[in-house]
Amino acid sequence: MEGKQTGKQPKDWTSVVDGVHQQLQVSLAEIDERLVKNGIPKKSAGRDPFTEPLKRLAERIDGLDRQTHKAQAFIADIDRALAASEQLLREQLERSESLRQKLAEWVNRAIG
């Protein structure tokens, strides 16, 4: 503000504040009217237009996070099953190699 402030409020200060308050109420009512005319429901008037979309997005992200944990658990189960199968196959391979050697020895004795 230009000019000196004396630290005193004008005598009609409360009427100035009341007038500003009334004008703000009128302005808010006009804004609500325009929002309703433009198809925005009155219940959302004055609210952040991004609140609901962000809330839905957060819910989707939470859902994806839960699905990710489920997928990780499923993959861990598959890994354990594959490791067990790999161990069985290695044991079978060792047995078949042992049998192959025994057969080779038996054939050599039968021929020789």
C-alpha positions, 0 to 999 in steps of 0.5 A, spaced: 500 500 500 502 506 498 501 512 503 502 511 511 498 506 515 496 509 522 495 502 525 487 504 526 482 501 522 476 505 519 470 506 523 466 502 517 471 497 517 466 491 519 461 494 514 467 493 509 469 486 511 461 484 511 461 487 504 467 483 501 464 477 504 457 478 501 460 479 494 464 472 495 458 469 497 455 471 490 461 470 486 461 463 489 454 462 487 455 464 480 460 459 479 456 454 482 451 456 477 456 456 471 458 449 473 451 446 473 450 449 466 456 446 463 454 439 466 458 439 472 454 436 478 453 441 484 456 436 489 463 436 485 463 444 484 469 447 488 472 441 488 479 439 485 477 436 478 483 431 478 481 428 485 476 423 483 481 421 477 487 420 481 483 416 486 481 411 481 488 411 478 491 410 485 486 404 486 488 401 479 495 402 481 494 398 488 490 393 484 496 392 479 501 392 485 496 386 488 497 382 482 504 383 481 505 380 488 500 374 486 504 373 480 511 373 483 508 368 488 506 364 482 513 365 479 516 362 485 512 356 485 513 355 478 521 356 480 520 351 486 517 346 481 522 346 476 528 346 481 525 339 483 524 337 476 531 338 474 533 335 480 529 328 478 532 329 471 539 329 474 538 323 478 535 319 472 541 322 468 546 319 473 542 312 473 541 312 466 549 313 465 550 308 470 546 303 467 549 304 460 556 303 463 554 296 466 551 294 459 557 296 456 561 292 461 556 286 460 557 286 453 564 286 453 564 280 458 559 277 453 563 278 447 570 277 450 
